[in-house]
Amino acid sequence: MQGRAFLIIGVALAVSISGSTGATASIAQETLSARAQTSSQALPTVALLPLTARTTEPKSGGPSESHEARGGTRILSKQRTWMPVPVAVQTPKKTETAQPKRSYLAVVDQPDIQERHKIIADEVLRLLPVSCTSQLKNFYVRYDKPDRRGLAGKNTIILDGTLPDEEFRAVLIHEALGHVFDLGCLAGSPLSGTSMFKDGNEPIFRDDASLSFYRISWTDSTHQRAGTKPEDFVSGYAASDPFEDLAESAIYYVLHNGEFTQRAMTNASLATKLKWLQTFLPVSPVASGTLAAAWDGTVPWDATKLAYEWKRQVVAKQ
């Protein structure tokens, strides 16, 4: 391979130096003589190392493309530039603080009651003392659009779960702070004897504190006292019977205390009922009565439909 290179160089020189035949022959002879001399001397050789960079993955463990395999060209089909492998840096994971599970009253914490209704019910029922809420054994929320928005007795509440939240809360206050408190928390003793008032077939005993409220406007469970006027009740629905009278008065006292106080200033029956609630109902008014100016002098039909404040926010519309 080296002798061939010298021969080519010699011929080129011969052509470039002179066009005469003699000069060409002389240079050619010198070249042949030089080749003869170099053939007798061992020249050092350097082994060519194959390129290790690849454009494709090998199929049999060796490089898929070497320098010799590319026909002597020095132009590589792809840039063989060494790139450092990025070091994976592990970012520490943020520790999420587990939120404590909300604790509900046992009667409210049921799997078939929606979370929002659990929150409202638990908040309202906790307004009553434990000695009173312990009387409540059954709490149901129906989502099949029942005929009645709410029903309650001494130890049971049934509510319509399709109501808007603000109405759901108002109806619950009527049922819990009204009926359950009245019939379940203020139960008298059979030893005192029965009165003229009955809740269905259940007698109201003579030492029951609720009797002093009923007798303000009623002579028994179905008859109003002589001279009673619609203005003597906080709402039209309150005039249905003594039990609804107390329940409507309870919600009016809790959510509309300002209006109640304003009306009681000119109505003796309402003043007596307000005094009874202040004495016996162990719940403070939730709102300060800033909506008192909204009362136009007419008796509303249903206190659960009135606008009210809850934690300083107006949450219902009439």
C-alpha positions, 0 to 999 in steps of 0.5 A: 500500500505504501509502495503504490503511493510512492509510485503515484507521487513519482508519476505525478512529479514526472508529468509536472517537471518536464514534458521530455521523455528523458526527464520522465524516465529518469524520475521513474527510475529514481522512484523505482530505485527508492521503492526497492530500497524501502522494500528492504526496510521494515516500516513501523505500522499503526493499527487502526482502531474501529470507531465505536460510535453507532447509528444503530444498535448492533444485532450480534454484539459488535459495532454495526458500522465501522470506519472501513465499512464506510468506503473511506469517507470521512463524512459521518451520516450522523453526528457522533457527539458524546452527550452526558446522561442527565442525572435523575434528581429525586424531588422530595414528595410533599407530605400531605396532612391528612384532614381529620374526619368530621365528627357527627352526632350518631343519629346523623352519621348515616351512609344514606344521608348526603354529606351536606345534609349531615353538616346542616343537621349536625349543626342545628341539632347541636344547638340543643343540649345533649340531654335533649338530642339524646331523645332523638332516636331516628333521623331520616332524609328522603330523596324521593320528593315526599309529600311532606317537607318535614315530620317529627315526633318526640324521637323521630325526624323525617325531612325532604332531602330535595329542598334547597339547603336554606329551606332544609335548615329552616324546616329542620329547626322547626322540627327539632327545636320545635317538635322534638324539644316540645314533645321529647325534651319537655315530657311530663310525668304520668303521676301528674295526670293527663291534661286536655291536650293530646298529640294524637293518642299521646296524652300531655301530662299536667306537669309538662312545661309545654302546657303553659305555652299551649294555654296562651292561645288554646283550650285544648288540642283543636280549639283556640281560646275565645278572642284569639286573633290571627295576629296572636300567632307568629305565622298562619301555620302556627294557628293550626294547632298548639304543637305547630304554634310552639314549633313556628314560634321556636323558629321565629324566635331563633331566626327572626328574633328582631321581628318577634320582639318588635311584634311582641311590643304591641301584642300581649299573646306574642309577648307571653310566647316570647317570654316562654321561649326565653325561659324554656328553650335552651337555644339563643337566637342565631340572628340579631334581627337585622331584618326586622325592618323587612316586616311589613305588618302582615302575618306570614303564613310559614316561618320556614319560608322567610328570609333569615340570617345564618352566621351573619349571612342572608341565606334564604329568600322569601 
